[in-house]
Amino acid sequence: MAAEKTPFYITTAIAYPNGVPHIGHAYEYISADALARFKRLDGYDVFFLTGTDEHGQKMQQTAAAEGIDTRALADRNAATFRALQETLGSSFDRFIRTTDTDHHAASQEIWRRMEANGDIYLDKYAGWYDVRDEMFYAESDTSTGDDGGRVATDTGHPVVWTEEDALFFRLSKYQDPLLELYETTPDIIGPDVRRNEVVSFVKGGLNDLSVSRTTFDWGIPVPGHDGHVMYVWVDALTNYLTGVGFPDDTEMFERYWPADLQIIGKDIIRFHCVYWPAFLMSAGIAVPKRVFAHGFLFNRGEKMSKSVGNVVDPYALIEAFGLDPVRYFFLREVSYGQDGSYSPDAIVARINADLANDFGNLAQRTLSMIGKYFDHVVPVPDDISDTDAALLATADELHGRVRYHFDQEAIHLGLEALWEVLGETNRYISAEQPWKLAKTDLDRTGTVLYVCAEVLRIVAILTQPVMPSACAKILDLLAIPAHARDFAHLGDRLDAGNQLPTPVPVFPRHEAKDPT
Ligand code: ME8
């Protein structure tokens, strides 16, 4: 029953739908989905929010360049982002669009609260603006780019000179409260390297932030200030509140807010760890418990960009390798929180070694021998040797070990722990040689195969967050009923006497190929 479970609210960044999604977006969705699924299987009442960030100058400019209405651009591309999430098997509970009506109401409400707290004032903005990142820059943070134009020094993105009437947020007032927040709740930002980056940025001093725009109108109107629309990041960040019922559905809001885990990419840490908590403190709303920044994905070590022509289409990868192998690859290969590189060769190598050999072969050997020697019926284990008991004990410890890693968003280490046990089990089966034992000692053969099948059950249950359909196939082959696949059932033992279906291979081998 949902009401008895502990709530867990997890979010992704909401993407700009000014173009089609790329593999970096897919990576964020896959990783957040694995974390959401893990918590759900571990007994939490999870609410998983994702969506699209549809306002701002970039959207308006892109639509104008395409000669279409901004709303039409948003509708078309938001549908593409949603379809990608569905293709990726993302288990989101709501796909929010910042053009949704309830989001307008929520954004205006947080604005009113910040204003009521005395944190908004009218002034003039004169400075640089990066449309691509929707970000203001002081003169000192810009320089002359390679082509002679002005660029943001840290990203190299072009900036344009902007002068307009604007409302400002008293960000400077929050410097000390923010530093105190990072000090008293160090877990609020992960990984540590990002927290250190944020702390030194805030220690360097905060300027007040321009939070309204008056030179275009594609945004949420500022209440009480005609002609002003909100700076896109104010409304974008507020999506996390809207998604759980702010301000009207107080029951839902009190249940899920503050968010337990906000997953974002490392390039938007300042917005989420400086501006966002400052807005919330100003509005008298609790700050999120944790913001975790994943790294960036590179194509063969190179930054993906449209001009270089190396942007990876996630659909092409799924088409080439299958969904679950692609999910596994990114979550195992890249240390979560750090940058990572992708190449078709690396994917093929991982799939063949980890999936086809380690996991697939173990399942195939075990299940086909249960078929051959026991007529597809799970054998009754005979005397359990010390070796059997040690292997089963190692498998039983996996739940705690994997949870420990997932709780620190170390998804790759959780998978490593699971694969260590698969490796041990493969060594066990090679040492015990059940195919030879079957000629002399069928009881011992049955015990060995039972132990292997039991490890497979435990590993398949715990790997579901990363490879939901492949693990479901393995659990089907072990005849584990649907209700016995959550982590609360890890301590059950496989039922001897279960009739198993004819085994089919779950993880085919791949030849090297380049889908890009
Ligand atoms: O930043 N590798 O939207 P966005 C990994 N609308 N992650 C990547 C990536 C890459 N190569 N490129 C982008 C925005 N991302 C804002 C967010 S949230 C209130 C508003 C990640 O479409 C990026 O870090 O540019 C971000 O977390 C997400 O994709 C959306 O990026």
Residues whose N, C-alpha, C, O or C-beta is under 5 A from the ligand:
A	BS01	ME8	A13 I14 A15 Y16 G24 H25 E28 D53 A236 L237 I264 G265 K266 D267 I268 G295 F296 L297
